[in-house]
């Protein structure tokens, strides 16, 4: 029932008109990278597969729909026995992706394809957004651990859990969200809040109690009262008076407010002078990639970052913008798909027609991404052949790629066939590792935060010719 009402009203209409045997192809794609970046990361596929596998309407669902006085009784009876019977093709989860290319394609009976739209977009838009934001934050941290601290600022509990999953795929080292750790095996971390320090009669007593309870993982929150005059001295005192007699060492401190650059440098001086130069200095407090980059430029002595609000909500670009568009139709008595195209006054909103696939070209010497090419589904690329790539909007922009200088990979792979899963999701650890390898195929120029180099997604000549012919046909009809 996680669907927009229009999916059901359309499905009801198709059913009543006898169109339920027609097959269609729908594409999922997006139009702009978040944060004006150079790429995005595809995430959420496992939850899409789980949803489609279990898609059904209970008796209670049917009764609710009947109460809307909108649907025919025959259609409601059809829903009682409904199971998705189509095919789904998708990028592997964790794959780098670019605007306007199909990252997931549904090829299915018309009603099946129509009613899965909302759930697919909800999963893709949320998790891809968080995974992409996390990758940016992790890049800014330059090898220092980034942890997801965002659960309390997420838009609801599911957003916290699946946002933690996406952040781990995107490169976070762990999460503070316990359920995400339980469900997906993500490393969990967390120590204390300010309330722990405030509960005890003084800061030293609070730190002492914590060290006695967690001698192997003593990370002390030092900014409740005064980081320099109180927090750090009390942390050092506990390290000497409580931990050292137990044969343990202070693991670290966390700073959650104030001038993080100044405080971390002063904290490091004090800790180093006391013999604790190996202690972790962790920072939180409304961090994102830009603030982390700035703090590093100021030589902040921070080696662990806890990022919450701006990660879990992708604060400065909180909507991903993925869409679900019809691309082709095959009637029951036809053997081939008829391409469909959506026109718009905005050039970037004109869709690419036909049942399609996507190939990625890699530079053979460097392994870096050269280009993505959208082709019709029956097209095959030969890496030994010369190829001319052209911008699908500014068509005069052309590049010749010599055969033998590139490698080719087809990105859309089957995940569901005839309603049955044919894809087993890797663990989130494996997805995280795969995503890191994917990011290693990016040129440095594509990863910078300001004015990144774009990797253009091109159309094959065959697809471009088809699109041009359809546009001319539509234009001529408009003149009649």
PyMOL commands that set and color helices and strands:
alter all, ss='L'
color gray80, all
select helices_A, chain A and resi 5-16+34-36+45-53+59-67+73-80+110-115+117-141+151-153+157-170+178-184+194-199+203-213+227-246+260-273+289-297+309-312+347-349+428-439+444-447+461-479
alter helices_A, ss='H'
color red, helices_A
select strands_A, chain A and resi 23-29+40-41+87-90+96-97+104-109+145-148+174-175+219-221+252-255+280-283+304-307+323-330+338-339+356-363+369-376+387-390+398-401+406-410+413-417+420-421+457-459
alter strands_A, ss='S'
color yellow, strands_A
deselect
rebuild
show_as cartoon
